[in-house]
Amino acid sequence: MKMISKNIRHLRHLKGLTQETLADDLSVTRSRISSYEEGRSAPTIEMLIQLSDYFKLPIDILLRNDLTKATDSSFIEVGNQRVLFPITVDNDNNNLIEVIPVKASAGYLEGYDDPEYIEQLEKIKLPFLPTGKHRAFPIKGDSMLPMKSGSYVVGRFVENRNDIVSGKTYVLITLNDGMVYKRVYNHIKEKNALLLVSDNSAYQPYEVYIDEVLELWEFTCSINTQEYSEQELKISSIINMFNELGVELKALEKLQR
C-alpha cells in the first residue's frame, strides 16, 4: 500500500489542499488522512471509491501507478471524465515522444488513456520541438499530399479545444473514424463541430462533433520515411501555389462585397 500513500499525499498537494481540508471534503478525520499518507493504515474499499470519485481517477491507477511525477498538465479531459495522461521522461527528466507504430495504430483508440499501453511504446527524443507533450502518429493513404503514406506526424497535445486554430493541421482521435490527420476548421461556436479538410481535393471535407473527438494533437513536425522524387516536389509546389492563390481570391471577394 506504499503507492496509495504516496499518491494520496501527492494528489492532495497538486490540488493545494491541507490534510484538514481533504478530510472535511471526504467527511473523515484529519488523523485518518494522515494515517493513509504515512502508510500506517490502508483505505477501505469504500474510501478508495471516495478517493477515486474525488480525484476523478480510476482506483487501479491510484493503487498501481506512481503519480508523484505527475503535474497538473498530466491530466486531461476526455468527454466528461478526467483521466490520467501518462508522461514519459528519460533519466534527465526530459519528456520523450511515444511513437505509435503502424501495426498498433488500430489499437490506439482503446489504449490512448491506458498507462501500460503507453509505457510499452517505443520512444524518441527530438530536442528542437517546442514545449508541450508530443506524440508521433503514422500517416496512411494520400489524403494529405504531399505527405506520403508511411510518414509520421509529430503532434503537440491540445488541452483546450478553444486553442484550435482554423487552417492548421491536427491528428485527431475520434470515436467513429479512429485516428485521422486533417486540416481543421473550428466551427465549435456555430455548430459544436470541427470541419476536417484533406489537402488532396479528391477527398470531400466532413464535419465531426467535438464531443466525438477524444484527443487532438497539433502538427509540430513530420518524419518522412521515403525520399521525395523531383516530380513530386514540383507537384507539391504547384499545389501550394494554387492554395495561396485561393486564399488571395477569397480575400479579394470579401473586399468587393
C-alpha positions in Angstrom: 0.0 0.0 0.0 3.1 2.3 -0.2 1.9 3.5 -3.7 -1.5 4.7 -2.5 0.1 6.5 0.5 2.4 8.5 -1.8 -0.4 9.1 -4.3 -2.9 10.5 -1.8 -0.2 12.9 -0.5 0.9 14.0 -3.9 -2.6 14.5 -5.3 -3.6 16.5 -2.3 -0.5 18.7 -2.8 -1.4 19.1 -6.5 -4.8 20.4 -5.5 -3.3 22.7 -2.9 -5.2 21.1 0.0 -4.3 20.7 3.6 -5.0 17.4 5.3 -7.8 19.0 7.2 -9.4 20.3 4.0 -9.2 17.0 2.3 -10.6 15.3 5.4 -13.5 17.7 5.5 -14.3 17.1 1.8 -14.3 13.4 2.4 -16.2 13.6 5.7 -13.4 11.9 7.7 -11.0 13.0 10.4 -7.6 14.6 9.6 -5.8 11.9 11.6 -7.3 9.4 9.2 -5.9 11.2 6.1 -2.5 11.4 8.0 -2.6 7.7 8.7 -3.2 6.9 5.0 -0.4 9.2 3.8 2.1 7.9 6.3 1.2 4.3 5.5 0.0 3.4 9.0 -3.3 2.2 7.6 -4.8 1.4 4.3 -8.0 2.9 2.8 -11.1 0.6 2.8 -12.8 -0.2 -0.4 -15.4 2.4 0.4 -12.7 5.0 1.0 -10.9 4.0 -2.3 -14.2 4.7 -4.1 -14.5 8.1 -2.4 -10.9 8.9 -3.3 -11.5 7.8 -6.9 -14.6 10.0 -7.2 -12.8 12.9 -5.5 -9.7 13.0 -7.7 -11.5 11.7 -10.8 -9.1 8.9 -11.3 -9.7 5.1 -11.6 -9.0 3.1 -8.5 -6.4 0.8 -10.2 -4.5 4.0 -11.2 -4.4 5.1 -7.6 -3.2 1.7 -6.4 -0.8 0.6 -9.1 0.8 3.7 -10.6 3.3 6.1 -9.1 1.7 9.6 -9.7 4.4 11.6 -7.9 6.0 12.7 -11.2 2.6 14.0 -12.5 1.8 17.7 -12.7 -1.5 19.5 -13.5 -0.7 19.0 -17.2 -0.5 15.3 -16.7 -4.3 15.1 -16.5 -6.7 15.6 -19.4 -10.4 15.8 -20.0 -11.8 13.0 -22.2 -15.5 13.6 -22.6 -16.8 14.3 -19.1 -14.1 12.2 -17.4 -10.8 13.3 -16.1 -8.2 10.6 -16.7 -4.5 10.1 -16.3 -2.4 11.2 -19.2 0.9 9.4 -19.0 4.1 11.5 -19.2 7.3 9.6 -20.1 10.6 11.0 -19.2 14.3 9.9 -19.6 17.0 9.9 -16.9 17.5 13.6 -17.3 13.8 14.2 -16.8 13.3 15.2 -20.4 9.9 14.4 -22.0 10.1 11.6 -24.5 8.0 11.2 -27.6 6.0 8.0 -27.8 5.8 6.6 -31.3 2.6 4.8 -32.4 3.7 2.1 -34.8 1.6 1.3 -37.9 0.7 -2.1 -36.6 -0.5 -0.7 -33.3 -2.4 2.3 -34.6 -5.7 0.4 -34.8 -5.5 -0.4 -31.0 -4.6 3.2 -30.0 -8.3 4.1 -29.7 -8.6 1.6 -26.9 -5.2 2.3 -25.3 -4.7 6.0 -25.5 -5.6 6.6 -21.8 -4.0 3.3 -20.6 -0.6 4.0 -18.9 0.5 0.4 -19.5 -0.2 0.7 -23.3 1.7 4.0 -23.4 4.7 2.6 -21.4 5.2 -0.2 -24.0 5.5 2.1 -26.9 8.9 2.9 -28.5 10.2 6.4 -27.5 12.3 9.0 -29.3 13.7 12.4 -28.3 13.7 15.5 -30.5 15.3 18.4 -28.6 14.2 21.1 -31.1 10.5 20.7 -30.5 8.5 23.4 -28.6 7.4 22.8 -25.0 4.5 20.5 -24.5 3.6 16.9 -24.7 4.3 15.3 -28.1 3.5 12.0 -29.7 4.3 10.6 -33.2 1.5 9.1 -35.4 1.8 7.1 -38.6 0.1 8.5 -41.7 -1.8 6.3 -44.1 -3.2 7.0 -47.5 -2.8 10.0 -49.8 -5.4 12.4 -48.4 -2.8 14.8 -47.1 -0.4 15.1 -50.1 2.4 15.7 -50.4 2.7 13.8 -47.0 3.4 10.3 -48.0 1.8 7.2 -46.6 4.2 5.7 -44.1 5.4 9.1 -42.8 5.0 10.2 -39.2 3.4 13.3 -37.9 4.7 14.5 -34.5 1.9 16.4 -32.8 1.7 18.5 -29.6 -1.2 17.7 -27.3 -4.0 20.3 -27.3 -5.5 20.5 -23.8 -8.1 23.3 -24.5 -10.3 22.9 -27.5 -10.7 26.7 -27.7 -7.0 26.8 -28.8 -7.8 25.1 -32.1 -6.6 27.4 -34.9 -8.6 27.1 -38.2 -6.5 26.1 -41.1 -3.8 24.3 -39.2 -3.3 20.5 -39.4 -4.0 18.2 -36.5 -4.0 14.5 -35.7 -7.4 13.7 -34.2 -8.5 10.6 -32.3 -12.3 10.2 -32.9 -14.9 7.8 -31.8 -16.1 6.8 -35.2 -13.1 7.4 -37.5 -10.3 6.4 -35.3 -7.0 8.2 -36.0 -7.1 10.8 -38.8 -4.7 13.6 -39.9 -6.6 16.6 -41.4 -6.6 20.3 -41.8 -9.1 21.6 -39.2 -11.5 24.5 -39.2 -13.0 25.5 -35.9 -16.8 25.6 -36.0 -17.4 24.8 -32.3 -19.3 28.0 -31.5 -21.5 27.8 -34.6 -22.1 24.0 -34.9 -20.3 22.4 -31.9 -18.2 20.7 -34.6 -14.9 20.7 -36.5 -14.7 20.7 -40.3 -12.0 18.3 -41.4 -10.4 19.0 -44.8 -7.9 16.9 -46.8 -5.2 18.7 -48.8 -5.9 16.2 -51.6 -9.0 17.6 -53.3 -10.1 14.1 -54.3 -11.4 13.7 -50.7 -14.5 15.6 -49.6 -14.5 17.7 -46.4 -16.6 16.4 -43.5 -17.7 17.5 -40.0 -17.1 15.8 -36.7 -18.8 16.8 -33.5 -16.4 18.0 -30.9 -17.9 15.5 -28.3 -16.6 12.7 -30.6 -13.1 14.0 -30.5 -11.1 12.0 -27.9 -7.7 13.6 -28.5 -6.3 16.4 -30.5 -2.6 16.9 -31.5 -1.4 20.0 -33.3 1.3 19.4 -36.0 4.8 20.3 -35.0 6.9 18.4 -37.5 6.9 15.3 -39.8 9.3 12.5 -40.2 9.4 11.2 -43.8 10.5 7.6 -44.3 10.7 7.9 -48.1 12.6 10.4 -50.3 10.5 12.7 -52.5 11.1 12.5 -56.2 11.7 15.6 -58.3 8.3 15.3 -59.9 6.6 15.1 -56.5 8.3 18.2 -55.3 7.2 20.1 -58.5 3.6 18.9 -58.0 3.8 20.0 -54.3 5.0 23.4 -55.3 2.1 23.8 -57.8 -0.5 22.7 -55.2 0.9 25.2 -52.7 0.8 28.0 -55.3 -2.9 27.3 -56.1 -3.7 27.1 -52.4 -2.1 30.6 -51.9 -4.0 31.9 -54.9 -7.2 30.6 -53.5 -6.6 32.5 -50.2 -5.9 35.7 -52.2 -9.0 35.3 -54.3 -11.2 34.8 -51.2 -9.7 38.0 -49.7 -10.5 39.9 -52.9 -14.1 38.6 -52.9 -14.6 39.9 -49.4 -13.2 43.3 -50.4 -15.6 43.5 -53.4 -18.7 42.8 -51.3 
